[in-house]
Amino acid sequence: MPFAANCIAVILLVISLCACGRPPAENSSNSTDSQKLPFDRPPRATGISPSQSVIPSATKLPEGTPIPIRLQSALSSASSHAGDTFRAVVDEPIVIDGQTLVERGTPATGRVLEVKPSARSGGTSPNRTQDSPEPGYLRIVLVSLEVGGRSVAIETSSIFAKGVLRKDQKAAAGSVAAGSATGSRPFEKNRNKDVELGVDRHLSFRLAQTVDLQ
């Protein structure tokens, strides 16, 4: 009888030890999940792709981008005033990384920064006549583009155009700084030596800083 009781006690002890050493089923599933690699886990709804920051923006025009335009308003050093605005259109599409960001014909607005009409001033220098002409000049910039139905402010290089004296008409007809005026002549002249930029005149500016078109 004592022997049978001892056997029963040993069997119960073994059973209890086996039950204590077995891990819970839920712990097993958690362990499996914790061992999954990051790409095996389902994506988070609020997650952000780490490659998003290295994808180039498709809406930005970088600094230095040329902006060729065609005037829609005439400008003259004889009649324009500092602060006046003028109309123009983009003459060629602006393409960045193979994508056209600004279509040809996009409206643009410019501003007259400086202007001085031609004048005559007296003088006593032996190298100058008493009635010595002074040519007029203009300095202009672009200030906005109309993209997607809204106006986008921009900053560009300026174009400086100056009239010439009669004796210099066979030489260069003026100077252009930080931009360019295309065509057979840098600008048109009149009898008063004022500079005139007519409608449909082709000019080219450059962005002075990066602009986001959005």
ChimeraX attribute file (.defattr): number of C-alpha atoms within 10 A of each C-alpha:
attribute: neighborCount
match mode: 1-to-1
recipient: residues
	/A:1	5
	/A:2	6
	/A:3	8
	/A:4	8
	/A:5	9
	/A:6	10
	/A:7	11
	/A:8	10
	/A:9	11
	/A:10	10
	/A:11	10
	/A:12	10
	/A:13	11
	/A:14	10
	/A:15	10
	/A:16	10
	/A:17	10
	/A:18	9
	/A:19	9
	/A:20	9
	/A:21	8
	/A:22	8
	/A:23	9
	/A:24	9
	/A:25	8
	/A:26	8
	/A:27	10
	/A:28	10
	/A:29	10
	/A:30	10
	/A:31	10
	/A:32	9
	/A:33	12
	/A:34	10
	/A:35	9
	/A:36	10
	/A:37	8
	/A:38	9
	/A:39	7
	/A:40	9
	/A:41	10
	/A:42	7
	/A:43	10
	/A:44	7
	/A:45	6
	/A:46	6
	/A:47	7
	/A:48	10
	/A:49	7
	/A:50	7
	/A:51	7
	/A:52	9
	/A:53	9
	/A:54	7
	/A:55	7
	/A:56	9
	/A:57	12
	/A:58	14
	/A:59	15
	/A:60	14
	/A:61	21
	/A:62	15
	/A:63	14
	/A:64	14
	/A:65	18
	/A:66	18
	/A:67	21
	/A:68	22
	/A:69	25
	/A:70	21
	/A:71	22
	/A:72	17
	/A:73	15
	/A:74	16
	/A:75	21
	/A:76	21
	/A:77	26
	/A:78	20
	/A:79	12
	/A:80	19
	/A:81	18
	/A:82	15
	/A:83	13
	/A:84	14
	/A:85	18
	/A:86	20
	/A:87	17
	/A:88	25
	/A:89	22
	/A:90	22
	/A:91	20
	/A:92	16
	/A:93	16
	/A:94	18
	/A:95	13
	/A:96	16
	/A:97	9
	/A:98	7
	/A:99	11
	/A:100	13
	/A:101	17
	/A:102	22
	/A:103	15
	/A:104	15
	/A:105	14
	/A:106	18
	/A:107	21
	/A:108	25
	/A:109	20
	/A:110	21
	/A:111	19
	/A:112	21
	/A:113	17
	/A:114	16
	/A:115	24
	/A:116	21
	/A:117	21
	/A:118	19
	/A:119	15
	/A:120	12
	/A:121	10
	/A:122	11
	/A:123	12
	/A:124	8
	/A:125	8
	/A:126	7
	/A:127	7
	/A:128	11
	/A:129	12
	/A:130	13
	/A:131	11
	/A:132	13
	/A:133	18
	/A:134	18
	/A:135	22
	/A:136	24
	/A:137	24
	/A:138	27
	/A:139	19
	/A:140	25
	/A:141	23
	/A:142	27
	/A:143	17
	/A:144	18
	/A:145	22
	/A:146	16
	/A:147	16
	/A:148	11
	/A:149	9
	/A:150	11
	/A:151	15
	/A:152	16
	/A:153	15
	/A:154	21
	/A:155	17
	/A:156	25
	/A:157	20
	/A:158	24
	/A:159	23
	/A:160	21
	/A:161	26
	/A:162	25
	/A:163	28
	/A:164	26
	/A:165	20
	/A:166	13
	/A:167	7
	/A:168	11
	/A:169	13
	/A:170	9
	/A:171	10
	/A:172	10
	/A:173	19
	/A:174	20
	/A:175	16
	/A:176	16
	/A:177	12
	/A:178	12
	/A:179	20
	/A:180	20
	/A:181	22
	/A:182	13
	/A:183	10
	/A:184	7
	/A:185	11
	/A:186	23
	/A:187	21
	/A:188	16
	/A:189	21
	/A:190	12
	/A:191	7
	/A:192	19
	/A:193	24
	/A:194	27
	/A:195	29
	/A:196	24
	/A:197	21
	/A:198	16
	/A:199	14
	/A:200	15
	/A:201	18
	/A:202	20
	/A:203	21
	/A:204	22
	/A:205	23
	/A:206	22
	/A:207	19
	/A:208	16
	/A:209	14
	/A:210	15
	/A:211	17
	/A:212	13
	/A:213	19
	/A:214	10
